[in-house]
């Protein structure tokens, strides 16, 4: 044998005798699941001459084989092994080498032919009937020994060096030299546009542009033949087979093998022919290779192999490889290499529900997973533990999956890594497993966050209960901000039962903020119970009474009475400052004057005997005892301004009150006040704001007073009298006019005869008249007399 070529299960071997033999490789699986291969001879053909066949190319799409023997090309049918005579003169002559365009997408076969006679390289297309020349390249430095056509470039092997020729720009670039006495030039197409070139003890890997794309292969023994089985390069020398990985360019396997005469690869399998035997080297399945590397702990090599070969696997094998990647991810996770671990989880699209059960810190309640690890995250150092939690949280966020289970896990992770995000997370109100969240927060002693969670879910009472524990012992959770969070929650929710159940405790902790809650909440509270609780705190009791009486305007009599009594209690207390007493007294006076719901007699009994004379006067006024009230202000308090304001501000009977005060001024029996009050009486009369019944005043004032003394009053009374006289005359005139109009209407109506018959009906009740008695409207309508009275009433 001199050469070999493979297409599917068909193997073609060329011989030095000029023959080309066709073999068929078949396989079968035994009951023990072992695969057995058989090679069967089918047919043979002889080339154009009985010279050694140096090259065989198979073209399955057009069912042809092309052979090269002693510079002559021959073509035959790949199945019948009969020579094809139709090619005739189109067949190239003086050919030293022929190769296939490995990057071709054409149905026909594209080949590059080295012609020694023309000293050129021809690019040709082989159809089922002829060769067609597409391009001829004659501007080369010499006739190359070997050529490799790959897309838009030709890789040329001259004696002693390699070069690359660009078919688009028609330029040639020298690559690197080699020793022709020790190295036979080899050019092989690899995957993804890479090309292998043999050098002196090295295998160079370049791209289409001629640039080195990977580190070179350092052969132990210079190979005679090189084959490719992704991602491995197999070198076959006189006595050994060497397997190198393209991933790291390292030797992976070496075995002895003698007398190899030729070799070829197809779909990852390597075929080697010797003088008497045909050998087929089958690669270990990729998933098995990966699994062995994982078992040995070589995670990086295993994953590099998986990344390199994933595109060549079937769906079934890809599923198996996915499981191996997930296994590697778990191993990375266990070793603490979280970046690599979660990168693999992402590549395999592993759902977070399979990952988080590995975290014993999340205490999954009913979660199941296909993964397992002997690592306990809970036992790690705090910083490393946080790194594990952050990586999982980022992974869950990246997936964007929103289920109740993952929402619960995400909440737990945020709690463990970034507590500041929890309020935002709670405000989103995602669906979560409440029992799991509560159990988790309790086990990690996040009592404040437990209260927050309860609050956002509407469990206000439970939230307050948890926060009460922290208020009693703040060391349980340093995140607890204080009593303000309880007050804020109760203000926002306004739940009557929760407020009342915690009110006594809140007052014992901070009466001021509790009072703020009581005065701002809209809940219907038990005011009597609240007043009872506040009874030992006078200032707070007063504020709450003012809230319900003044601002909420309750009409309950006992609250009005209690507010007045509370004002009194604080006023007469020796601990009350003068400034505060003045402020409270104004409030008391306003309350006594404006409210009519309090028990006047009860408050009067409390005030009598005190210095609160003005308040006493207001109470007398409430009992309609205005004379007593005014005498208290005039004689006892001697506050004449207040007495006059009393008359002006009282809701009713102001003229009578003014006259009563005037009489008190005039009839004073106290010697040291009499003169002053007489002068005040004159001023009071002359004051424009004073309201009097002028005739009563003239009957009251002393006859001896000269008019000049009360001249302003006299002018005001005369003006009032003149105004009254004129308005009376106007009213009288208007009434007389209206009477005249009415009388004219009556005359008009009574002048016409009114006919009453059986067909006449009342315009109001629509009943007939029983006699001639009737009433007539201005428009001539007739009514029953009793109907007219009903109309007037309505």
C-alpha positions as a printed Julia matrix, in Angstrom:
794×3 Matrix{Float64}:
    0.0     0.0     0.0
    1.1     3.52   -0.79
   -1.87    5.72    0.18
   -5.36    5.64    1.69
   -8.54    7.72    1.51
  -11.83    7.35    3.37
  -15.41    8.48    2.74
  -17.95    7.24    5.27
  -17.63    3.45    5.49
  -15.81    3.25    2.16
  -12.02    2.86    2.31
   -9.86    3.13   -0.76
   -6.23    1.93   -0.67
   -3.7     2.65   -3.41
   -0.89    0.25   -4.17
    2.54    0.41   -5.76
    1.22   -1.85   -8.52
   -1.14    0.89   -9.68
   -4.25   -0.75   -8.25
   -6.87    0.96   -6.1
   -8.89   -1.4    -3.91
  -12.27   -0.65   -2.36
  -13.05   -1.93    1.14
  -16.21   -1.57    3.2
  -16.0    -1.13    6.97
  -19.12   -2.27    8.86
  -19.95   -2.53   12.56
  -22.28   -4.57   14.74
  -23.17   -4.56   18.44
  -23.11   -7.79   20.42
  -25.4    -8.78   23.28
  -22.76   -7.52   25.71
  -23.01   -4.05   24.07
  -19.56   -4.38   22.53
  -19.07   -3.01   19.02
  -17.35   -5.27   16.49
  -15.9    -3.93   13.22
  -15.44   -5.9    10.01
  -13.58   -4.98    6.81
  -14.83   -6.51    3.56
  -13.11   -6.31    0.18
  -15.5    -5.14   -2.55
  -13.7    -4.34   -5.8
  -10.63   -2.81   -7.37
   -9.47   -0.85  -10.39
   -6.14   -0.04  -12.03
   -4.98    3.46  -12.84
   -3.8     4.94  -16.11
   -0.47    3.12  -15.77
    0.82    0.31  -13.65
    2.8     2.76  -11.54
    2.51    3.35   -7.79
   -0.55    5.34   -6.72
    0.65    8.3    -4.61
   -2.66   10.07   -3.91
   -6.36    9.16   -3.78
   -9.2    11.65   -3.42
  -12.84   10.63   -2.95
  -15.71   12.84   -4.2
  -18.92   11.31   -2.74
  -21.22   14.02   -4.15
  -20.38   13.04   -7.75
  -19.48    9.38   -6.95
  -15.92    9.68   -8.21
  -12.43    8.79   -7.03
   -9.38   10.63   -8.35
   -5.98    9.03   -8.26
   -2.45   10.24   -8.97
    0.2     7.82  -10.27
    3.52    8.86  -11.84
    2.33   12.39  -12.65
   -0.83   11.04  -14.28
   -4.37   11.66  -13.02
   -7.09    9.06  -13.43
  -10.8     9.14  -12.49
  -13.16    6.27  -11.74
  -16.56    5.46  -10.3
  -16.28    5.13   -6.53
  -18.75    2.25   -6.37
  -18.3     0.23   -9.58
  -14.55    0.95   -9.63
  -14.67    1.42  -13.41
  -12.55    4.08  -15.03
  -14.37    7.17  -16.31
  -13.35    7.81  -19.93
  -15.44   10.99  -20.41
  -12.78   13.26  -18.95
  -10.42   12.8   -21.9
   -8.37   15.84  -22.81
   -9.73   17.86  -19.84
   -7.65   15.71  -17.5
   -4.57   17.65  -16.33
   -1.12   16.37  -17.35
    2.3    16.33  -15.65
    0.74   16.58  -12.18
    3.07   16.38   -9.21
    0.48   16.87   -6.47
   -3.25   17.27   -6.11
   -5.33   18.43   -3.13
   -8.94   19.27   -2.33
  -10.37   22.62   -1.28
  -11.43   21.69    2.25
  -13.39   24.94    2.65
  -15.47   24.46   -0.52
  -19.27   24.61   -0.38
  -19.72   23.59   -4.03
  -21.54   20.41   -5.06
  -18.71   19.56   -7.44
  -15.19   18.86   -6.24
  -12.68   21.73   -6.19
   -9.03   20.67   -6.48
   -5.63   22.35   -6.7
   -3.23   20.71   -9.16
    0.55   21.24   -9.31
    1.77   20.92  -12.92
    5.51   20.53  -13.47
    5.43   21.13  -17.25
    3.66   24.47  -17.0
    5.37   25.28  -13.69
    2.06   26.47  -12.22
   -0.8    25.58   -9.91
   -4.19   25.15  -11.51
   -7.41   25.51   -9.56
   -9.95   23.19  -11.15
  -13.47   21.93  -10.66
  -14.22   18.25  -11.12
  -17.73   17.46  -12.33
  -19.21   14.06  -13.07
  -17.94   14.34  -16.67
  -14.91   16.65  -16.93
  -12.28   18.89  -15.35
  -12.91   22.64  -15.58
  -10.04   25.07  -15.03
  -11.08   28.02  -12.85
   -7.76   29.77  -12.32
   -4.14   29.28  -13.21
   -1.39   30.61  -10.93
    1.92   30.89  -12.71
    3.66   33.72  -10.87
    5.07   31.39   -8.21
    8.67   31.23   -7.08
    8.93   27.59   -8.17
    6.78   24.5    -8.61
    5.66   23.51   -5.08
    6.13   19.98   -3.84
    2.76   20.05   -2.09
   -0.19   22.41   -1.99
   -3.2    22.89    0.27
   -6.2    24.86   -1.01
   -8.24   26.42    1.77
  -10.84   28.97    0.74
   -9.1    32.08   -0.55
   -5.52   30.98    0.15
   -3.05   28.36   -1.04
   -0.52   26.9     1.37
    2.56   25.94   -0.65
    5.39   23.63    0.39
    8.58   24.33   -1.54
   11.84   22.51   -1.02
   13.03   23.9     2.31
   10.27   26.36    3.18
    6.52   27.13    3.27
    4.64   30.09    1.85
    1.04   31.33    1.66
   -0.51   32.63   -1.56
   -3.59   34.93   -1.38
   -5.92   34.24   -4.31
   -7.67   37.59   -3.92
   -4.63   39.86   -3.89
   -2.43   37.45   -5.93
    0.44   37.95   -3.49
    2.7    35.37   -1.89
    4.24   35.51    1.57
    7.01   33.23    2.83
    6.27   31.59    6.2
    9.12   29.54    7.72
   11.86   27.14    6.58
   12.37   23.46    7.31
   15.17   20.94    6.63
   14.13   18.95    3.57
   16.61   16.14    4.33
   14.98   15.3     7.68
   11.46   16.67    7.36
    8.8    15.7     4.87
    6.36   18.6     4.31
    2.83   17.91    5.6
   -0.17   20.23    5.2
   -3.45   19.34    6.94
   -6.65   21.28    7.45
   -7.83   21.45   11.05
  -11.02   22.94   12.47
  -12.14   26.62   12.38
   -9.8    27.73    9.58
   -6.61   26.44   11.2
   -3.91   24.63    9.2
   -1.14   22.31   10.36
    2.35   22.52    8.81
    5.17   20.15    9.75
    8.53   21.64   10.71
   11.8    20.41   12.12
   10.64   18.49   15.17
    7.68   20.85   15.52
    4.17   21.07   14.2
    3.16   24.64   13.41
   -0.49   25.72   13.54
   -1.44   28.81   11.57
   -4.58   30.56   10.33
   -5.53   31.49    6.75
   -3.56   34.75    6.96
   -0.4    32.8     7.77
   -0.22   33.93   11.41
    0.58   31.44   14.16
   -2.67   30.77   16.03
   -1.48   28.29   18.67
    1.7    27.2    20.34
    3.6    24.62   18.24
    3.44   20.86   18.78
    6.78   19.55   20.08
    6.94   16.05   18.63
    8.94   13.41   20.45
    9.46   11.57   17.15
    9.11   13.35   13.82
    5.87   11.9    12.31
    5.57   10.57    8.73
    1.77   11.08    8.74
   -0.43   13.47   10.69
   -4.19   13.08   11.21
   -6.76   15.19   13.0
   -9.49   14.05   15.41
  -10.9    17.07   17.18
   -9.36   18.32   19.42
   -6.35   16.05   18.97
   -3.5    15.82   16.44
   -2.27   12.28   15.88
    1.31   11.88   14.68
    2.3     8.5    13.2
    6.01    7.83   12.94
    7.94    4.7    11.98
    7.5     3.15   15.44
    5.07    5.24   17.53
    1.7     6.93   17.57
    1.65   10.25   19.43
   -1.56   12.06   20.44
   -1.31   15.75   21.23
   -4.1    18.07   22.34
   -4.7    21.25   20.38
   -6.02   22.86   23.55
   -2.76   22.96   25.47
   -0.37   21.4    22.87
    0.61   18.73   25.4
    1.19   15.01   24.79
   -1.85   13.06   25.96
   -1.08    9.55   24.73
    1.8     7.58   23.18
    1.86    4.01   21.98
    4.09    1.84   19.83
    3.15    1.11   16.23
    5.39   -0.21   13.45
    5.35   -0.3     9.67
    2.69    2.31    8.95
    2.61    2.9     5.21
   -0.16    5.53    5.02
   -2.86    7.12    7.18
   -6.05    9.17    6.8
   -8.8    10.55    9.04
  -12.56   10.79    8.57
  -15.16   12.02   11.11
  -12.69   11.72   13.97
  -11.61    8.15   13.18
   -8.03    7.5    12.08
   -7.25    4.81    9.48
   -3.72    3.35    9.2
   -2.69    0.9     6.57
    0.32   -1.46    6.77
    1.58   -3.97    4.33
   -0.95   -6.56    5.42
   -3.49   -4.83    7.72
   -5.93   -1.92    7.86
   -6.22   -0.39   11.31
   -8.89    1.99   12.58
   -8.21    4.13   15.67
  -11.42    5.18   17.42
  -11.39    8.14   19.84
  -12.67    7.61   23.35
  -16.07    9.37   23.55
  -15.64   12.98   24.63
  -18.0    12.65   27.56
  -15.98    9.69   28.82
  -12.76   11.68   28.46
  -14.27   14.56   30.39
  -15.52   12.23   33.11
  -12.07   10.66   33.52
  -10.48   14.08   33.83
  -13.06   15.07   36.42
  -12.37   11.88   38.37
   -8.69   12.78   38.4
   -9.44   16.32   39.56
   -8.25   17.99   36.33
  -11.16   20.39   36.13
   -9.5    22.94   33.85
   -8.48   20.3    31.3
  -11.9    18.68   31.45
  -13.74   21.92   30.8
  -11.31   23.02   28.1
  -11.98   19.72   26.33
  -15.72   20.14   26.74
  -15.64   23.69   25.34
  -13.55   22.61   22.37
  -15.69   19.62   21.37
  -19.26   20.6    22.31
  -20.15   21.63   18.76
  -19.45   18.14   17.38
  -21.71   16.23   19.75
  -25.16   14.84   19.12
  -28.09   15.93   21.29
  -27.78   12.83   23.47
  -24.07   13.31   24.0
  -24.52   17.01   24.59
  -26.99   16.22   27.35
  -24.41   13.9    28.9
  -21.72   16.55   28.56
  -24.05   19.08   30.2
  -24.31   16.78   33.21
  -20.51   16.54   33.31
  -20.2    20.33   33.18
  -22.63   20.58   36.06
  -20.55   18.06   37.96
  -17.47   20.19   37.31
  -19.4    23.24   38.49
  -20.17   21.48   41.77
  -16.51   20.56   42.16
  -15.48   24.17   41.52
  -18.16   25.28   43.98
  -16.83   22.9    46.62
  -13.27   24.15   46.08
  -14.44   27.75   46.47
  -13.73   28.76   42.87
  -17.12   30.39   42.55
  -16.51   32.38   39.36
  -15.78   29.21   37.39
  -18.58   27.33   39.11
  -21.34   29.83   38.32
  -19.96   30.37   34.82
  -20.53   26.66   34.19
  -23.96   26.81   35.83
  -24.8    29.61   33.42
  -23.49   27.73   30.37
  -25.53   24.66   31.25
  -28.57   26.8    32.1
  -28.82   25.14   35.49
  -31.93   26.39   37.28
  -31.26   28.12   40.62
  -33.63   25.66   42.29
  -30.97   22.98   41.71
  -28.19   25.07   43.23
  -29.53   26.72   46.35
  -30.17   23.43   48.24
  -26.37   23.15   48.45
  -26.47   26.09   50.89
  -27.17   24.86   54.39
  -27.35   28.52   55.47
  -30.63   28.91   53.58
  -32.28   26.0    55.45
  -34.42   24.75   52.56
  -37.57   23.22   53.93
  -38.84   21.04   51.09
  -36.28   21.56   48.33
  -34.72   18.73   46.33
  -31.7    18.72   44.05
  -29.7    16.32   41.91
  -26.49   17.88   43.23
  -24.61   17.11   46.42
  -21.49   18.4    48.12
  -19.68   17.73   51.36
  -19.07   21.46   51.86
  -20.97   23.25   54.64
  -21.31   26.94   53.84
  -22.41   27.61   57.4
  -19.0    26.53   58.69
  -17.01   28.88   56.44
  -15.45   32.14   57.57
  -17.77   35.12   57.42
  -16.15   36.76   54.39
  -16.06   33.52   52.39
  -19.6    32.73   53.4
  -20.71   36.13   52.13
  -18.94   35.5    48.8
  -20.92   32.27   48.38
  -24.18   34.1    49.08
  -23.38   37.03   46.76
  -22.54   34.71   43.85
  -25.82   32.82   44.21
  -27.79   36.05   44.54
  -26.21   37.43   41.36
  -26.98   34.2    39.54
  -30.65   34.24   40.57
  -30.96   37.91   39.56
  -29.31   37.19   36.21
  -31.73   34.37   35.37
  -34.71   36.68   35.93
  -36.9    33.77   37.09
  -39.6    34.87   39.53
  -41.27   32.05   41.43
  -42.39   31.85   45.05
  -39.51   29.47   45.82
  -36.82   31.67   44.24
  -38.32   34.86   45.68
  -37.98   33.25   49.11
  -34.36   32.28   48.45
  -33.52   35.73   47.07
  -35.01   37.38   50.16
  -32.87   35.18   52.4
  -29.73   35.97   50.4
  -30.39   39.71   50.5
  -30.89   39.41   54.25
  -27.51   37.72   54.61
  -25.57   40.01   52.25
  -27.16   43.44   51.92
  -29.74   44.32   54.54
  -30.18   47.82   53.1
  -31.98   46.33   50.09
  -34.59   44.54   52.17
  -37.09   47.47   52.44
  -37.09   47.79   48.63
  -37.55   44.05   48.28
  -40.41   44.02   50.76
  -42.15   46.93   49.03
  -42.31   44.85   45.84
  -44.52   42.38   47.75
  -43.31   39.34   45.86
  -44.91   35.99   46.56
  -42.81   34.1    49.13
  -43.18   31.05   51.36
  -44.13   32.73   54.61
  -43.34   29.79   56.88
  -39.89   29.41   55.33
  -39.11   33.13   55.61
  -40.29   33.34   59.21
  -38.34   30.23   60.19
  -35.21   31.56   58.47
  -35.36   35.0    60.09
  -35.95   33.5    63.52
  -33.09   31.04   63.17
  -30.71   33.85   62.17
  -32.05   36.17   64.9
  -33.13   38.84   62.4
  -36.01   39.9    64.6
  -36.31   43.44   63.25
  -36.48   42.16   59.65
  -39.04   39.59   60.76
  -41.19   42.45   62.0
  -40.7    44.28   58.69
  -41.76   41.16   56.8
  -44.85   40.73   58.98
  -45.75   44.4    58.47
  -45.53   44.27   54.66
  -47.7    41.15   54.63
  -50.39   42.83   56.74
  -49.64   40.98   59.98
  -49.39   44.17   62.03
  -50.02   42.58   65.42
  -47.26   40.0    64.87
  -44.86   42.72   63.7
  -45.47   44.8    66.83
  -45.05   41.72   69.01
  -41.59   41.01   67.52
  -40.48   44.63   67.85
  -41.67   44.75   71.46
  -39.11   42.05   72.2
  -36.39   44.29   70.76
  -37.63   47.3    72.7
  -37.2    45.3    75.88
  -33.73   44.1    74.83
  -32.15   46.04   71.95
  -29.07   43.79   71.95
  -31.11   41.03   70.29
  -30.84   42.84   66.93
  -28.65   45.92   66.39
  -30.67   46.88   63.28
  -33.68   47.83   65.4
  -34.14   51.64   65.05
  -36.23   52.11   68.18
  -39.83   52.66   69.26
  -40.42   55.03   66.35
  -40.83   52.11   63.92
  -43.72   50.72   65.99
  -45.4    54.13   66.19
  -44.9    54.68   62.45
  -46.45   51.3    61.63
  -49.46   51.93   63.86
  -49.95   55.37   62.29
  -49.85   53.91   58.79
  -52.19   50.99   59.49
  -54.67   52.61   61.94
  -55.89   49.25   63.25
  -57.96   49.94   66.37
  -57.43   46.54   68.04
  -53.63   46.59   67.64
  -53.35   50.16   68.97
  -55.53   49.49   72.0
  -53.77   46.19   72.82
  -50.36   47.88   72.9
  -51.37   51.31   74.22
  -50.56   50.78   77.89
  -47.14   49.34   77.0
  -46.42   52.21   74.6
  -47.29   54.79   77.25
  -44.93   53.13   79.67
  -42.1    53.32   77.09
  -42.56   56.82   75.65
  -45.69   58.85   76.48
  -44.78   61.67   74.07
  -44.59   59.6    70.87
  -47.58   57.54   72.01
  -49.59   60.74   72.42
  -48.53   61.7    68.88
  -50.01   58.39   67.71
  -53.25   59.0    69.61
  -53.69   62.48   68.18
  -52.95   61.55   64.55
  -54.56   58.13   64.07
  -57.88   57.88   62.29
  -58.85   54.65   64.06
  -61.93   54.67   66.29
  -60.35   54.3    69.72
  -61.84   53.71   73.17
  -61.46   57.24   74.52
  -62.61   56.33   78.04
  -59.91   53.67   78.32
  -57.29   56.06   76.98
  -58.33   58.78   79.44
  -58.08   56.27   82.25
  -54.53   55.31   81.18
  -53.54   58.98   80.93
  -55.03   59.92   84.3
  -51.61   59.86   85.99
  -50.06   62.1    83.34
  -51.93   65.45   83.52
  -50.14   67.16   80.64
  -50.71   64.28   78.25
  -54.28   63.88   79.45
  -54.94   67.56   78.7
  -53.5    67.27   75.17
  -55.64   64.23   74.39
  -58.77   65.94   75.78
  -58.07   68.97   73.59
  -57.73   66.62   70.62
  -61.07   64.91   71.06
  -63.01   68.02   72.22
  -61.55   70.88   70.14
  -60.09   69.31   67.01
  -62.34   66.27   66.65
  -65.35   68.25   67.97
  -66.9    65.44   69.94
  -70.23   66.36   71.52
  -69.93   64.04   74.48
  -70.69   66.15   77.58
  -68.34   64.36   79.95
  -65.32   65.05   77.74
  -66.14   68.77   77.63
  -66.57   68.78   81.4
  -63.36   66.81   81.96
  -61.42   69.21   79.73
  -62.62   72.21   81.76
  -61.8    70.47   85.03
  -58.37   69.45   83.72
  -57.63   73.08   82.83
  -58.64   74.04   86.37
  -56.61   71.27   87.94
  -53.4    72.34   86.22
  -54.08   76.07   86.78
  -54.43   75.75   90.53
  -51.44   73.39   90.78
  -48.48   75.03   92.54
  -46.11   73.44   90.01
  -47.56   75.41   87.08
  -45.38   78.32   85.93
  -46.87   81.77   85.5
  -46.34   81.83   81.76
  -47.95   78.43   81.34
  -50.83   79.44   83.65
  -51.6    82.52   81.53
  -51.65   80.36   78.4
  -53.91   77.76   80.01
  -56.26   80.4    81.38
  -56.89   81.78   77.9
  -57.68   78.28   76.73
  -60.04   77.73   79.67
  -61.9    80.97   79.05
  -62.29   80.16   75.35
  -63.58   76.69   76.18
  -66.04   77.94   78.81
  -67.33   80.61   76.48
  -67.64   78.56   73.25
  -68.75   75.19   74.55
  -72.24   74.52   75.8
  -71.72   70.79   76.44
  -70.04   70.84   79.82
  -71.74   70.63   83.24
  -71.81   74.3    84.21
  -72.83   73.76   87.84
  -70.06   71.23   88.42
  -67.4    73.52   86.98
  -68.9    76.49   88.9
  -68.53   74.64   92.18
  -64.87   73.99   91.4
  -64.14   77.61   90.46
  -65.92   79.3    93.33
  -63.49   80.35   95.97
  -60.61   80.69   93.53
  -59.05   83.74   91.9
  -60.52   82.83   88.54
  -63.18   85.54   88.6
  -63.48   86.07   84.87
  -64.12   82.37   84.4
  -66.67   82.58   87.22
  -68.44   85.36   85.35
  -68.57   83.24   82.17
  -70.16   80.41   84.15
  -72.78   82.75   85.66
  -73.53   83.87   82.14
  -74.0    80.25   81.05
  -76.6    79.99   83.85
  -78.25   83.14   82.46
  -77.29   84.96   85.67
  -75.78   87.86   83.74
  -76.13   90.35   86.56
  -74.01   88.19   88.85
  -71.51   87.72   86.07
  -71.17   91.43   85.39
  -71.03   92.34   89.07
  -68.16   89.87   89.54
  -66.25   91.5    86.69
  -67.06   95.07   87.78
  -66.94   94.92   91.56
  -64.65   91.97   92.34
  -62.29   91.72   89.41
  -62.61   95.42   88.55
  -61.99   94.53   84.94
  -64.33   96.9    83.16
  -62.89   96.1    79.75
  -63.72   92.41   80.25
  -67.21   93.31   81.45
  -67.85   95.34   78.31
  -66.37   92.6    76.09
  -68.67   90.16   77.88
  -71.64   92.23   76.71
  -70.39   92.55   73.17
  -69.36   88.89   72.7
  -72.29   87.14   74.31
  -74.2    85.23   71.65
  -77.67   86.74   72.35
  -79.48   89.64   74.09
  -76.62   92.1    73.72
  -78.78   95.27   74.04
  -80.19   94.02   77.34
  -76.69   93.15   78.59
  -75.41   96.63   77.69
  -78.29   98.21   79.57
  -77.67   95.92   82.56
  -74.01   96.89   82.68
  -74.94  100.57   82.45
  -77.25  100.19   85.43
  -74.46   98.46   87.41
  -72.16  101.37   86.61
  -74.79  103.89   87.73
  -75.99  102.08   90.84
  -72.68  101.29   92.52
  -72.83  101.37   96.35
  -69.09  101.04   96.86
  -67.75  104.49   97.74
  -64.27  104.06   96.29
  -65.63  102.85   92.95
  -68.7   105.01   92.51
  -67.09  108.02   90.84
  -64.93  105.92   88.59
  -67.91  103.88   87.49
  -69.95  107.0    86.71
  -67.16  108.23   84.47
  -67.01  104.78   82.92
  -70.76  104.85   82.35
  -70.43  108.07   80.35
  -67.59  106.56   78.26
  -69.61  103.38   77.83
  -72.58  105.33   76.51
  -70.5   107.39   74.14
  -68.61  104.31   72.79
  -69.78  103.64   69.18
  -69.45   99.85   69.68
  -72.02   99.84   72.46
  -75.5    98.62   71.55
  -78.5   100.09   73.38
  -82.24  100.4    73.23
  -82.13  104.2    73.27
  -85.5   104.75   74.88
  -84.53  102.48   77.78
  -81.29  104.38   78.23
  -83.05  107.74   78.42
  -85.28  106.34   81.12
  -82.24  105.0    83.01
  -79.69  107.82   83.04
  -80.0   110.53   85.71
  -82.16  113.51   84.6
  -79.54  115.86   85.95
  -76.97  114.9    83.3
  -76.45  117.69   80.79
  -76.79  116.77   77.12
  -73.27  117.96   76.48
  -71.97  115.13   78.71
  -73.42  112.43   76.53
  -73.48  114.38   73.29
  -72.01  111.49   71.15
  -74.65  109.16   72.5
  -77.43  111.71   71.87
  -76.31  112.3    68.27
  -76.07  108.55   67.73
  -79.53  107.98   69.22
  -81.07  110.79   67.15
  -79.5   109.41   63.99
  -80.81  106.02   64.86
  -84.27  107.45   65.59
  -84.33  109.38   62.32
  -83.23  106.3    60.43
  -85.92  104.25   62.15
  -88.56  106.88   61.32
  -87.57  107.04   57.66
  -87.43  103.27   57.18
  -90.84  102.99   58.88
  -92.34  105.52   56.44
  -90.8   103.64   53.48
  -92.17  100.31   54.72
  -95.6   101.88   55.27
  -95.64  103.31   51.75
  -94.64   99.98   50.22
  -97.37   98.21   52.15
  -99.99  100.72   51.02
  -98.88  100.25   47.4
  -99.15   96.5    47.7
 -102.6    96.86   49.25
 -103.73   99.05   46.37
 -102.49   96.52   43.82
 -104.23   93.68   45.59
 -107.44   95.67   45.85
 -107.28   96.41   42.1
 -106.9    92.72   41.32
 -109.84   91.92   43.56
 -112.02   94.51   41.83
 -111.03   93.12   38.43
 -111.89   89.6    39.48
 -115.2    90.46   41.16
 -116.5    92.58   38.29
 -116.79   89.56   35.97
 -119.57   87.04   36.56
 -118.33   83.6    37.62
 -120.32   80.75   36.2
 -120.46   77.56   38.26
 -122.02   74.55   36.59
 -121.84   70.78   36.82
 -118.93   70.89   34.38
 -116.83   73.3    36.47
 -113.92   71.75   38.39
 -111.57   73.01   41.1
 -108.14   73.87   39.68
 -106.46   72.29   42.73
 -108.35   69.07   43.53
 -110.14   68.66   40.15
 -113.47   67.87   41.84
 -116.8    69.51   40.82
 -118.5    72.19   42.94
 -121.49   71.26   45.1
 -122.69   74.9    45.35
 -121.77   78.33   44.04
 -119.34   79.22   46.83
 -115.84   79.53   45.33
 -112.55   81.4    45.33
 -111.07   82.99   42.21
 -107.36   83.25   41.42
 -105.67   86.19   39.72
 -105.59   84.26   36.46
 -109.36   83.5    36.62
 -109.09   79.94   37.92
 -111.72   78.82   40.47
 -111.01   76.87   43.64
 -112.88   75.36   46.55
 -112.49   77.65   49.59
 -110.94   74.8    51.59
 -108.52   74.08   48.74
 -107.31   77.68   48.88
 -106.34   77.22   52.53
 -104.34   74.11   51.6
 -102.59   76.02   48.8
 -101.63   78.76   51.26
 -100.33   76.17   53.74
  -98.23   74.44   51.13
